[in-house]
Amino acid sequence: MRRTNLDRLERPVTARLGRRRRHRGGVGQNLDELFDVVDEHDHVIGQATRREVHACGWCHRAVHVFLVNRAGRIFLHQRSLTKDSHPGLWNSSCAGHVIAGDDYDVTVSRELEEELGCTLVSAPRRLFRVEPCEETGQEFVWVYRGEAEGPFTLNPDEIQRGDWFSVAEVDAWTARAPGEFARSFLFLWPRVRTML
């Protein structure tokens, strides 16, 4: 990122703290919500809107949560058709960006409530972190594992539908029809599948 862009990015974070996302304009997310822009070491260097971060390819933060039930099945969701990236594709149990001023763990709780309408008895645990790359959309991603049984209350702005699948079913599905999955999911699945 050029220095001139960094100067433009620096904005106070306090105005965004504690505000929930607001969806508008028929898009499954607010394109003007603020994200922290981070450097190659995941240190915050400024803030920019979702629209700017994605258009410019700046590094930012996200989480993916994989929920597993007592039967060992994993909940996956199909993204809403109004999402700005990967609409209608299948993804992890829930996923989301870390908004400006938040951290990864806070984001997990917010995304579980916002997308699935659930709060877990025990906090999901961190499994591993992925460095920014094309497959993640230049996101530092922390991947979490949690335990849940459902039922969930799916947010239609975020999710079309969801269901429980075995690891073998997901393996077969991703091999047979990779185009039905978000790019980040295909990147994360081989790394996370043995940890579920």
URMOCOR-V522064 format. One record per run of one state. SS is the DSSP state (H for helix, E for strand, L for the rest). FROM is the first residue (numbers start at 0). TO is the last residue. If there is no record, write none. Layout:
# URMOCOR-V522064
[[SS:FROM:TO] [SS:FROM:TO]]
This chain:
# URMOCOR-V522064
[[L:0:1] [H:2:8] [L:9:32] [E:33:37] [L:38:42] [E:43:48] [H:49:55] [L:56:58] [E:59:67] [L:68:72] [E:73:78] [L:79:88] [E:89:90] [L:91:92] [E:93:96] [L:97:97] [E:98:98] [L:99:102] [H:103:115] [L:116:123] [E:124:129] [L:130:132] [H:133:135] [L:136:137] [E:138:146] [L:147:157] [E:158:164] [L:165:165] [H:166:175] [L:176:176] [H:177:179] [E:180:180] [L:181:181] [H:182:194] [L:195:195]]
